[in-house]
Amino acid sequence: MYIVGSIVHVPEEKADILIAIHQKRSKLVN
């Protein structure tokens, strides 16, 4: 949820990177 709020404040390219990192973290957690 906190990633979504961050995306609004960064360019789309950086947002894609944040999403990728978030997905990797989610996979590690799961």
C-alpha positions as CSV (number, residue, x, y, z in Angstrom):
1,M,0.0,0.0,0.0
2,Y,2.9,2.3,0.8
3,I,4.5,1.6,-2.6
4,V,1.3,2.9,-4.3
5,G,1.5,6.2,-2.5
6,S,5.2,6.6,-3.4
7,I,4.6,6.0,-7.1
8,V,2.6,9.3,-7.3
9,H,5.7,11.3,-6.4
10,V,8.2,9.6,-8.8
11,P,8.5,9.3,-12.6
12,E,7.0,6.3,-14.3
13,E,10.4,4.7,-14.9
14,K,11.3,4.8,-11.2
15,A,7.9,3.6,-10.3
16,D,8.4,0.5,-12.4
17,I,11.6,-0.1,-10.6
18,L,9.9,0.3,-7.2
19,I,7.1,-2.1,-8.3
20,A,9.7,-4.7,-9.5
21,I,11.5,-4.4,-6.1
22,H,8.3,-4.7,-4.2
23,Q,7.3,-7.8,-6.2
24,K,10.7,-9.4,-5.5
25,R,10.3,-8.6,-1.8
26,S,6.8,-10.1,-1.9
27,K,8.2,-13.3,-3.4
28,L,10.9,-13.5,-0.8
29,V,8.3,-13.0,2.0
30,N,6.0,-15.6,0.5
